[in-house]
Amino acid sequence: MSVLWTQEALVQATGGRPLGQPAPAITGISIDTRTLQPGDAFFAIEGERFDGHDFATAAMAAGASVLVVSEAKLPALGRLAVPMVVVPDVLEALNDLGRAARLRTPAKVVAVTGSVGKTTTKNMMRQAFSACGSVHAADRSFNNHWGVPLTLARMPADCDYAIFEIGMNHPDEIRPLVKMVRPHVAVVTLVAAAHLGFFKNVDEIARAKGEIFEGVVKGGAALVNRDDKRWKLLAAIADEAGVKTIAGFGENARADIRLMHAECGARSSTFAVKIDGEELEVRLGAPGRHMVQNALATLGAVHLARADVQKAAMALGSFGSEAGRGAQHRLMLEGGAFTLIDESFNANPASMAAAFDLLRRTDVGEGGRRIAVLGDMAELGKHAEALHAGLAEMVTEAGTDLVFLAGTEMKALAAALPEGLPVEHRDATEDLRDLVVNAVKPGDAVMIKSSKSIGFNKLVDAFLNTYAGAATGD
């Protein structure tokens, strides 16, 4: 593997002091011994539930090239026969290494936030930009106070493009992270009522998302959803932050990256987009109108980064929906197959609307039903009851035939659904598992959607473990 950092560069970046034998070449950065690869530098971060120093021996056994540890914890580590770099604070040392990585890179940097779609858009951007050069982006949703500096620290010195996802559920969380990332292009996918329990209203959420514009480098750009009700507010925030280029994407006639038309199928989508007066026909290998919006943001970022939009558009044809974010499975049972739509990673009113649109567009077989399996939307605070009850209209407009619900908040939806629509509600996810797995019939389309904390990925696993995949073309 190629060298990511030398010990000398790591020491210089973190201000630490080396201890023991000089470290061999550092080929990666890790904060988790379960995924640590030989050659990684292990940062022993102290978290809310775990202290990385307790796993120093495991890091050694896994082949860590060097341990980055706290001065205060050094006596408890004994005489470990492994190179170490000792620092006052390990998380701050990781931040420092991330800043050093940003300073040394010649890459065009893109940062993405939003209430919905940011992880999918980040992954879509990685695929699109890969058609134009080498790309660095996290494989997972590393978007918080340790995930962003970790992704920065892992950035190769010679990549052409780097994509960073930045999340938040409180004000002032994006601000310090984007000032480390310092993007050339900052993107807000959409502002919606996610984490509303921590804010007075959606405008406050928009202002918190708008913190991403404070880190944009001189001459950089802001890219905002022109169809978002908070477009003007976000544009004003970007302007106040000193961003000179503020572009919009969407269906709006004044969008700079403008959707001309779209055809959303059950498995993929095609659409036309106009950028700088030039119209492109694009095939996207993922279904759903929300995925088209993510693709518009992606192509807009490619354009603003002055990369090859034509090549990027071609690359989107092979982009597919991911586990927890719209992945579809054709599964077999006696008498035929059914479709499982996995939307189990997250949920808020906006992403629920997108998921129900996908369910509505999904083909069902002869005698098949559209089945919605829904769990609580988390972090909605005092708005939770009304927002859960408000899902009833989405359920009926999607032509849903059968509803399964889990979680205390979903009682409000159960009460709001029309009489005659079959509904089963359980307080716990586990109590729903056997019920939904045994309810499916050939031709059905089953959509599973909830906030991650509800654990609906277990329901997806139960389906995948119970039913075999259907043969291609079934």
N, C-alpha and C positions, 0 to 999 in steps of 0.2 A: 504493500500500500504506500501511497505517497505521503510525504511528511506534511503534517498540518501545522505543527509548531515545534520549534526547538525548545529545550528547557531554558536556554538563555532568553529567548523571546518571551516565554511565558513568565519568567521571573521579572523581566523588565516591564511587562504589561501590568502585572499584578502588584508589583512592589514587594513581593515576598522574598523570603530568604531560603536558599536551597539547603537541604539537610541530607547527609548520606552521600552515596555514590552519584555521579552525574546520571541523569536519566537518559535512556536511549531515545530515539526519535519518537515523537508523539504523533500518532496517526488519527486520533479522534478524541472527543471529549465526552465524558459520561458523568451522570449523577446517580446512576442506578446500576447496581452490580448485576441485576438480572439480565440486563441487555449489554453490559460492558463487553467490549471486544479487546483482544490482546493488542497492546500498543496505546490504548486510551489513557488519557489523564483523568483520574477520578477526583471530582470535586465533592468533598464530604459536607454537603449542605445540611444544615439543621432545619428541618421542616416542622410542621405542626404535629405530625404523628411519628416521624422518624428522624433520627440523627444519623447522618451519613458516616460519622466517625465510628458508629457501632458496626459498620460493615467494611472497615478498613482491611481486615484479614480476608474477607471474601473478595474484595477488590484485588488484593495481591494474588489470590489463587486463580482469579479469572484472567490475570496477565496484564494488570494495569502497569503502565510505564512509569507513572509517578502519581503520588497522592498529594492533593492540595488540601491542607488541614489547618485548623484554627490553632493559634498559639495557646489559647486557653485549654484546649483538649490534648495538647501534646503529651503531657505527663501520663495520661491514661492510655496512650497508644503503645507504651512500652518500647521495646527495641525492635520495631519492625524492620526487616532487612529489605527495604524498598526505598527508592529515592522519594523524597518529600519536598514540597515547597510549603513553607509555613507562612500564614497570613493572619492579620487581625480578624478578618471576617470573610468566610469562604464565599458566601453569596455575592458580596461586594467585589471579591476577586474575580468571580465569574463575570460580573458586570464590566469590570475593567478589561478583561480579556475580550469581551464582546465589543467594547468600544475600540480596542486596538485592531480587531478584525475589520471593523467598519473603516477605520482610518487607512488601512493598507489596501483595501480592495478598489479596483478600477471599475467594478460592476455597476450597471444601472440597477438601482434598488427600488422596489415597489413594496408599499405597505398597504394592507387591506384590513378594514374593520367593517362592522355592520351588525345589525340585530339578527339577521339571517343571511346565510349563504357565504359567509367569509371563508370557511374552511374549504368548501367546494370550489369557490372562486380561486382561492390560493392554489389548489391542486390543478384546476383548469389552466391557470396562468403558467404553472410549472410545465405542463405539457405543451402549451402554445409557444412559450419562449424557448423551449428545447429545440424547436424547429429553426431557431435563429442563432443558437449558440449554447454554451454550457450554462446550466442553471443550478442554483442552490436554493433549496426550500426544505422545511421540516417535513418528515413523512407523516407526522401526526399533528394534532391540534395544539402545538406548543405556543400558546398565545398569551401567557401570563408573566408574572414578575420573575420567574425562573426560566420559563420556556423561551422567551424572546432572547435574553442574553445567551442561553445555551445554543440556540439556533445561530446567533451571530458568531459565537466562538467556534462553531463547527464550519463556518464558511471558508472554503478554500480561497487562497490568495489570488487565484487566477481565473475565477469564474466570470462569465460575461454578464449574468443577470442574477439577482437575488430577490426572492419573494418572502415577505414576512407577514404573518397574521398577527394582529394585535386585538385582544379581547378586553372586556371589562364588565363589571356589574356594579361599580360605584364610580362617582366622579373622581378625577385626578389619578386614575389608574393608567390610562393611555399616555398621558403627558410624559412621564419619565421614560417610558419604553420607546416612544417614537423619537425622543431626543437622542436615544442611543442608535436607533435604526437610521435616522436622517434620510428619508426616502427622496428619490427624484419624483416619484409619483405616489400620491396618497389617495386611496380609494375608499369610499363609503358605499357599501352595496345597497343598504336599505335601512331605514330607521323604523322600528316597530316596538310594540309593547312587551319587549323582553326585559326581564329584571325590573319590571315596573314597581315591584314592592320596595325598591331602594330609591325611587324617584317620585317627585310630585306628579309628573305628567310626561308625555312622550317628548315634548320640547326639551325638557331637561336631559332626556336620553340623547337627543340630537346634539345638545351642547357637549355632552361627555364624549360622544363619538367624534365630534368636531375637533377635539383635542389633537387628533391625528395630524391636522394641518399645521400645527405649531412646529413640527419637526422637519417640514419640507425644506430641502436645500434651496439656496438662491437659484432662481431660474427653473425651479421645479414646477409641478402641476398638481392640482386637485381634480379628482374625477368623482362625480356625484350622480346618483340616480335622478334623472330629470323627471321621472314619473312619481317620485317620492313627494308626499305632501310637505315635507320639510326641506325641499330643494332650496327655496329662497333663504331659509335660516342657515343651512349648511354652507351655501355660497357666501353669505355674509360673514360667517365665522372664518371661512378660508381667506376672504378678503382682509379681514381684521388681522389675520395671522401673517399677512404680507405676501400671500401667494398670488402671483400675477396671472397665471394661466389657470382658469377654472372652467372645466369642461363637463358636459352632461351626457349621459347615455340613457337611452330609453325610446319609448314610442312617441314621446312628445315631439311636435313639429319643430321645436327649436333645439332639439338635442343635437349635439355635435357628433355623437356616435348614435345614429338614428335607425331604429328598427322600421323597415319598410313593410314587411309582412312576415308571417311565421305560420308554419304548419307543424303542429305538435302531434306526433303519432304515439302509439303505445310503447314503442321501444326507442325511438329517436325523434329528432326534430330537424326541420330545415327552415332557414330564414334568410332574409336579405337585409343587409345593413349598409347604410351610406356613411362613409367617412371622407371628409374633405372632398365632397362631390363625387367620389367614386363609389359605385355600388358593388358589393360582393355577395355572391350566393354561398351560403355556408351550410354544411351538414354537421349536425352535432349528434354524437353517438350516445345521447342521454335524453330521455323524454321529459316533458314538463315545461310549461311557460316560464316558471321560475329559473329553470336551467338556461333558457334563452337569455334571460336578463343577466345571469352570471357570465354568459358568453359575451354579451355586449360589453360588460365591465372588463372582461379579459382583453378583448380586441381593442378597447379604448386605451387600456394600459400599454399594450404593445405599441399602439400608434404614438402615444405620448412619450414613450421611451425610445422612439425613433427606430424601432425594430421592424422586421419585415411582416406586415399585416397579412399579406397573401399566404406566406408560409405558415404563419400562426393559425390562420383560418383553416387551412388544409389539415393541420394537426388535430383540430377539434373533432374530426370525424371519428377518431378512435377513442375519444374520451367517454368513459362509461360511468354510470352512477355507482356510488361506493356504499359499503356496508354501513347501515344506520342512516344513510342519506339518499334513499331512493333506490337502492339496489333491488333488482327483481330476480326472483327465482321461479322457475317452472318445476313444480314438484308433482310426483305421481302418487295416486292412490287407486284403489280398485275401481275400475271403470273409466279412468281418464286422468287428466292433469288439472291443476289449479295454479294460479299465480299468487305469489307472496311478495308484497312490497314492503321492504324494510326501511322504515323511517323512524327507527327507535332511538336515534342519538340525541335528539333535542326537540323541543316543542314550545311554541308561543303562538299567539293568534295568527300572525302572518305566515309562519311556516305551516300551521294547520291548514290555512286556506290553500297553500300550494300543494300540500299532500292530498287534500280532497279533490283538487283539480286533476291531479294525477290519477286518483282512483276513478274519477268520472270518465277519464279518457281511456282507461285500461279496458281492453276487450274481455268480455266474459263469454264462456261457451254456452251451448244450448242448455237451458235450465240453470245456468250459473247465476250466482248472486254477488253483489258488491257488499263486502263485510268490512266494517271499520272496528278496529281494536284500539281503544284510546286510553291513555293514562294521563295523570295530572300534568298540567303545565305549571312548572315551579316558579317561585320568586315573583308572583304577581301581587302579593300583599293584599290590601283591602279591596283591590279590583278583581280578585280571583273568582268570586262567585259569579259576578256579572259576565266576565270574559269566558268562563267555562259554559255558562248557560247560552251565551251568544254563539257557541259553536253549532247550535241546533239547526240554524239556517244552512250552514255548510253541509251538514249531514244530509239534509233533505235534498238540497240542490244537486248533490253528487249522485243522487239516485241510490242511496244506501239502502240495502234490504235488511241488514241485521247489524246490531251494534253490541259490542262487548266493552265494558268500562271497568277500570280499576283505579282506586285511589279515593281519598275522602273528598277532594275537590270536584271529582267527576259526578258526585251526587247531584250537583246543580244542573249538569247537562242531562242526566237521567230524568230529572223532573221536568225539564224544558222540552224534551222530545215529544213529537205528536203521538197521540194514542193510536194504537194499531201497528206501530213500528216495534218489532221485537227487540228488547233491550235486556241485557244481563249485566248487573253491576256487582262487583266484589271490592272489598276494602283493600285487599292485598293482591299483588301481582301473582303470587304463587297460587292463590285460590282460583285464578282465572285460567291457569295454564292448561290443565286437562280439558276444561270446558271448550276452549277455542280450538285446540288441536284436534279434538274429536268432532267438531262441528262442521268441518269443511266437506264439500262435495265436489265432484268433477265439474269443471267450468267456472268455479268461483274465483273471485279476485279478492284477496285479503290484504288490507293495509294496516300496518302496526305503527302507531305513532304515540310518543310520549316524551317527556323530559327524561334525560339520561338517568337522573337520580331515582326514577321509578323502577328501573331495571327491566324494561321491556325487551332488552336484548336477550334475556332469558327465554322469552316467548319465541323470538326468532330462532334461537338455538333449538328449542323444543320441536319446532316445525322441521328444521333441517335434520335433526336427529331421528325424527319419526318417519319422514317421507324421503324417498330417493329422488334425485333429480331426474326430470323428464329428458328423454332423448331429444337431440336437436331436431327441430322441425315438428315436434309434437304439437 
